[in-house]
């Protein structure tokens, strides 16, 4: 796994262990992103999360 991606995932895991939602964790990571590459990875993660949540809501209806 790319070291930047691994670092972002570990940070997000740490935030969620502190009872911060994934969405809020992604917001925090986005605001502190140091490179465009990190910003892109964070936003891809956010898009993937939103897609999963949308699909899940479709299954419940």
C-alpha positions in Angstrom: 0.0 0.0 0.0 1.2 3.5 -0.8 2.8 5.0 2.3 0.7 8.2 2.0 -2.5 6.1 1.8 -1.4 3.9 4.6 -0.8 7.0 6.8 -4.2 8.5 5.9 -5.9 5.2 6.8 -4.1 5.0 10.1 -5.0 8.6 10.9 -8.7 7.9 10.1 -8.7 4.8 12.2 -7.3 6.8 15.1 -9.9 9.4 14.7 -12.8 6.9 14.6 -11.4 5.3 17.8 -12.0 8.7 19.4 -15.7 8.5 18.5 -15.2 10.9 15.5 -17.4 9.9 12.6 -15.8 8.8 9.4 -17.2 11.9 7.6 -15.9 14.3 10.2 -12.5 12.4 10.2 -12.3 12.9 6.5 -13.1 16.6 6.9 -10.3 16.9 9.5 -7.8 15.0 7.3 -8.8 17.1 4.3 -8.2 20.3 6.2 -4.7 19.2 7.2 -3.6 17.5 3.9 -0.1 18.5 3.0 -0.1 17.5 -0.7 -2.6 17.4 -3.6 -2.0 13.6 -3.7 -3.2 13.3 -0.1 -6.2 15.6 -0.8 -7.2 13.5 -3.9 -6.9 10.2 -1.9 -9.0 11.7 1.0 -11.7 12.8 -1.5 -11.7 9.5 -3.3 -12.3 7.9 0.2 -15.1 10.3 0.8 -16.7 9.6 -2.6 -16.5 5.8 -1.9 -18.0 6.2 1.5 -20.9 8.3 0.1 -21.4 5.7 -2.6 -21.6 2.9 -0.1 -24.0 4.8 2.1 -26.2 5.6 -0.9 -26.3 2.0 -2.0 -27.0 0.9 1.5 -29.9 3.3 1.8 -31.3 2.0 -1.5 -31.3 -1.5 -0.2 -33.2 -0.5 2.9 -36.0 1.1 0.8 
